[in-house]
Amino acid sequence: MDFAPIFIFIAAAAATVFAALLVNRLIAPHKPDPIKLTTYECGEEPVGSPWIRFNTRFYVIALIFLIFDVEVLFLFPWAVNLKSLGLFAWIDMAIFITILGVGLAYVWAKKDLEWIKPSMGDIETIQRLEEQNNA
């Protein structure tokens, strides 16, 4: 029974949302138009298909951000309770941070954090030019 006010609040919030949607459905004009269904791009005419392939570097950066964001979520409760948890928790978190650091070093060594990566043809050209300069 201690949670009754919370459940009432959640029910009232849900009822408010559904009431607003219902009022909008009843009052809003429904006039479909082909122009309304087109993609809007900052006042410009859309060019090409909206379905394009994204560069995989976006996903690599997003995953790295997500991993370190989750790490911070684990660090906050650990830091608050560090004194009561003792040495074992400190060692456990040190191992956790070390594993993440090794992963970051691996990604950095593979140069996956560099936004502009040369293609394989460019790498071969650079190596050939370096060999010519060293000879």
N, C-alpha and C positions, 0 to 999 in steps of 0.2 A: 504494500500500500504506500510505501515511501516514494515509489516512482510514479504514482498517479498524476501528479502535476506535470511531469515530463511528458507522459503519454498524451495528456490533454493538450499540452502545448504543441506537440508534433501533429496531432489530429487537427488542431485549429490551423496550423500552418498549411497542412495539406489541403484542407477545405478551402482556405483562402486562395491557394494556387488554382485549384480546380474551378472555383467560382470565377476567378478572373479569366480563365480560359473559356469558360462557358459564356460569360458576358461578351467577350471578344467575338466568339463564334456567332452569337445572336445579333450583335450590333454591326459588325464590320461588313462593308459591301463586298460582294463576291462577283467580280467582273474579271474573269481570266483574259489575259491579253498576251500575245506572243512576245511583245517587248518586255513585259514584266517577268517573263520566264527566262530571259537571256542573262548571261553572266555579266556582272558589273565590275569593271576594272578601273576605278578612279576616274570615271568620266570618259575613258578611252574605249574605242571599239575593241572587243575581244579578238585576239589574233591566235589562230591555231586551236588545238584541242586543249581543254583544261586538264586532261589526263596526260601528264608528262612523267618521265622517269627522273627521280631525284638522284643526285650524286650520292654514292654510299658514304662519303665522308661526313655527311649530315648525320647519318645513323651512328657512325663511330663516335663522333663528338657527343651526340645525345646519350649514348650508352655510357660513356665515360663520366659524363655529368651525373647521370642517374646513379651509377655505382658510388661515386663520392658523395652524392646527396644522401644516399641510404647510409653511408658510413657515418655521416654527421648525425643521423637519427639514432645510430647506435652509440655514438660518443656522448651525447647529452645525458642520458640516464646513467651511463657509466661514470661520467665525471661527477654527477650529483651524489652518487652513492659510493664513491671510491674509498672513503675512509672505512665505511662499514663492510665493504666487500673484501678488503685485504689484498695480500700479495698475489694470490691466484688470479684475481680479476685483472690486476695490473699486467701480469704476464700474458693472460689470455688476450687482452686488448693490444698488447705489444705485438703478439703474433698476428692478430687480425690486421693491424696497420702495416706490418711488414709485408704480409701477403699482398695487400693493396698497393704498397709501394713497389714491390717487384713487378706487379702487373702494369703499373704506370711506367716503370722503367722499360719494360718490354715493348709497350706501345710506342714510347718515345724513341727507342732504338730502331724500331721498324719504320720510323718517320711517319706514323699514322696521325700525328698531331699537326703535321704541316699541311696547311690548306692547299698550297700550290705544289703538287708533286709532279716531277717530270715524267713523261711516258718512257717506255723502254727504249724507243728510238732515240729520244733525247739523251738518255743515260749513256747509250753506246756512243753517241756523237761526242758527248762530254769526255768520256774515257779516251776516245781516239785523239781528241784535241790535247788532252793532258799528256798522253804518250808522245805526241809530236813535240810538245813544248819541252818535255824532259829529255828528249833525245838530242 
